[in-house]
Amino acid sequence: MNFKVAPDPVQKLSLLDDAVRFEPAGSQPAQESGSDMAASVASASASLGSTMAESKGTRAPKPLPCVSMVSTPSGQKPVLKSMMTTACERNCFYCPFRAGRSKTKRITFSPDEMAGTFDQMQRSGHVDGLFLSSGIIKGGVTAQDKILDTAEILRTKYQYNGYVHLKIMPGAEREQLRQALKLADRVSINLEGPTQQRLESLAPQKNYWTELFSRLQWITELKKEEYLPASVVTQFVVGAVGDTDLELLSMTDKLYNQMNLRRTYYSAFHPVAQTPLEELEPTPLQREFRLYQSSFLLRDYGWDLEDLPFEQNANLPLGMDPKRTWAERHLQDRPIEINQASRQELLRIPGIGPKGADTILRTRHNGTLTELSHLKKLGIRQLENVSPYILLNGQRPAQQLSLF
């Protein structure tokens, strides 16, 4: 007689494969999907799997690809990026978990099982943070309850006080949002598209305004009503359904200015077999990178949407970063005098960020900056990017190659 043995929790995590690879959990998403930490993560997860397998007399599972190094407010941490279930009743056209896709391994955790597995991994030193998402079964409210129950068990039963990032499900209730903001360090609501039209082409069973955007509005209201320090982020799928950089950054600008989002993530579209979009070309990662650069100019550099160098097709040029492109168009014949420029003007210069601009402003009280070497001493490192667009005491700086 043949018996089918149910996989243990770590084996389930192994079966997740890289299910949440493109779900960023921290402030440096490119590193999360990269391979820099692959060896150490694989070694750690294999060690944990061996320990648990030995205790049960079973074969150790393969290393866990769902552990990523994530940049958090308290530094980089190995974070478990997992899902309550990979089963889903929605049919999003780009998603590997869409209903009816036979290639997807359907795995489900109970809240106690997920919390207990994470606690064991955390106590053994293999992870120190959790990113938790889920497919949707029996509606978004039910899926959200399971995510919240898991976080509640971690915070109360296991007394875990570390980094937790929780996904908000489409259609989640207002009280669920309040609870998530209390339990998590960060919450995310994926808008996926910059407009209702784009979302319909990506995920026809989701409603942009009633299921997703309204939840961002509720969170903004809740954070104003009471002290709920969790940061809020969203994510867009880039390039699958004709969305333009102008559309994406217009919504990004609105979210930053009106809803105080911590950041927007951009995920370059990758075709998935057995989905309606499987025949499309992948979106170049360079486009994703340019969107991130532009979003930082909007969030941290005081730029307006109209300042960004969109081309006639409403996209950004891929060959040069947006700040450098703007400088090429505006500063070649009108360089900025470093000794007189305002902070806003300094932030227009390629190679000078907020910290560099503040340092320059403080230093100018003590004397005049006349050489590139003076800027180098202030921590301005990318002098080759700075020098074509500035004046130092009325003069264009000499090109001193030794400084570079």
C-alpha positions, -999 to +999 in steps of 0.1 A: +000+000+000+013+034-009+011+063+016+015+099+007+034+118+034+025+155+038+055+178+035+067+195+067+067+233+069+103+237+057+097+214+028+067+236+020+089+267+020+113+248-003+084+241-027+076+279-028+108+282-049+112+319-058+075+326-056+079+361-041+112+369-058+096+400-074+079+412-042+103+437-027+103+439+011+130+466+018+146+497+005+170+480-020+148+458-042+174+450-068+196+433-042+167+412-030+163+394-063+201+393-069+225+365-061+250+382-039+238+365-008+228+333-025+256+311-010+251+322+026+214+320+024+215+286+008+239+274+035+218+287+063+185+273+050+201+239+042+215+238+078+180+245+092+164+220+069+189+193+080+183+200+117+146+197+113+148+167+090+171+148+115+146+154+143+119+138+122+139+112+104+132+126+070+154+138+041+165+174+043+147+197+018+166+218-008+179+252+003+153+279+006+153+305-021+126+324-003+152+339+022+165+373+010+188+399+024+166+429+029+176+465+037+154+476+067+155+507+089+177+488+114+201+475+087+203+446+064+187+414+076+179+379+062+142+380+057+118+351+050+096+361+021+066+338+021+029+333+014+001+319+034-011+301+002-001+299-034-037+290-043-057+319-057-092+324-071-083+355-091-071+353-127-045+381-130-030+378-165+006+381-155+007+362-122+021+327-117-005+320-090-035+328-111-065+304-109-062+273-132-024+274-138-012+238-135+025+246-132+020+263-099+026+242-068-004+249-045+009+252-009-010+264+021+001+273+057-021+278+087-013+309+108+001+287+136+022+267+112+037+298+095+044+316+128+059+285+144+082+278+114+093+314+113+100+314+150+122+283+147+141+299+118+145+331+137+157+315+169+182+295+151+196+327+135+187+319+099+162+348+094+155+380+112+124+394+095+093+384+077+076+395+045+042+378+043+018+378+013-009+354+002-030+342-027-068+349-023-092+321-014-127+329-002-122+366-007-096+392+003-110+396+038-104+359+046-069+360+032-062+391+052-074+375+084-048+347+080-020+371+074-030+391+105-035+360+126+001+350+118+015+383+127-005+384+159+009+350+169+044+362+162+041+393+182+022+378+212+030+341+216+065+342+203+073+378+215+090+386+181+097+424+179+117+424+147+109+435+111+075+425+097+062+435+063+025+426+056+007+426+023-028+442+022-053+421+002-077+436-023-110+444-005-095+443+030-117+459+057-108+491+074-104+475+108-080+450+092-059+478+079-057+493+114-046+460+129-020+456+101-006+490+108-003+481+145+014+448+139+038+456+110+068+478+104+056+482+068+025+474+048+020+473+011-009+476-012+000+467-048-018+490-073-001+470-101-012+495-128-011+533-127-047+536-139-079+516-139-075+509-176-041+494-171-052+473-141-081+459-161-055+447-187-034+431-160-060+418-135-095+420-148-111+408-116-097+436-095-112+471-092-087+499-090-107+524-070-129+503-047-106+475-038-071+490-040-068+528-041-095+533-015-074+512+009-045+536+005-069+564+013-081+546+045-046+540+056-038+577+052-069+586+073-060+560+100-024+573+103-038+608+108-063+596+135-038+577+157-002+569+161+005+541+136+041+543+126+042+516+100+054+528+066+033+523+035+044+512+000+030+501-033+042+483-064+035+486-102+040+459-129+060+477-156+057+473-193+032+445-199+001+465-210+013+497-226+018+517-195+041+547-199+067+561-175+046+593-174+016+574-162+036+555-136+054+586-123+023+607-123+006+582-099+039+580-079+040+618-075+004+618-063+010+590-038+041+608-024+024+642-021-011+633-011-007+600+008+028+602+022+038+568+008+073+558+018+081+546-017+068+530-048+083+498-062+085+490-099+087+454-111+098+449-147+073+425-164+086+390-169+064+366-189+052+335-171+042+303-189+005+294-188-006+330-185-024+351-211+007+374-213+033+345-218+041+355-253+051+391-245+087+403-243+101+410-209+105+446-199+141+458-198+155+461-163+170+494-173+135+508-175+128+497-140+160+514-129+152+547-146+118+547-129+134+542-095+159+571-102+131+594-112+109+585-082+138+594-059+140+628-076+103+633-069+106+621-033+140+633-021+152+660-044+122+683-046+117+678-083+083+683-100+069+658-125+073+684-152+110+685-146+116+649-156+130+645-192+102+625-208+105+617-245+077+621-271+065+586-263+060+596-226+088+573-215+122+582-201+154+577-221+171+545-212+206+554-222+213+581-195+199+587-160+171+613-158+191+638-137+220+637-162+197+640-191+181+671-176+215+686-169+226+680-205+196+699-217+197+728-192+231+732-176+256+728-204+254+765-213+241+777-179+263+760-152+255+765-116+277+785-093+285+763-064+292+792-040+259+809-046+234+781-055+205+774-033+199+738-020+173+732-047+198+743-074+225+721-059+202+691-061+199+697-099+236+689-104+244+653-113+266+637-086+252+659-057+226+644-034+208+658-004+237+651+020+263+666-004+241+697-009+237+702+029+275+698+034+282+724+007+258+749+022+275+745+057+310+747+043+304+779+023+301+799+056+338+792+062+352+802+028+349+799-010+351+767-029+375+771-058+387+736-068+373+702-074+395+689-047+375+710-022+344+692-032+361+659-030+371+666+006+334+673+013+325+638+002+314+646-033+328+615-051+313+616-086+333+646-097+333+635-134+295+639-133+296+672-114+323+692-132+306+698-166+277+716-150+292+739-123+312+770-117+337+774-088+341+811-079+330+821-114+352+796-133+346+763-149+367+737-129+399+724-144+396+687-153+420+671-129+420+634-138+439+625-107+408+634-087+387+607-104 
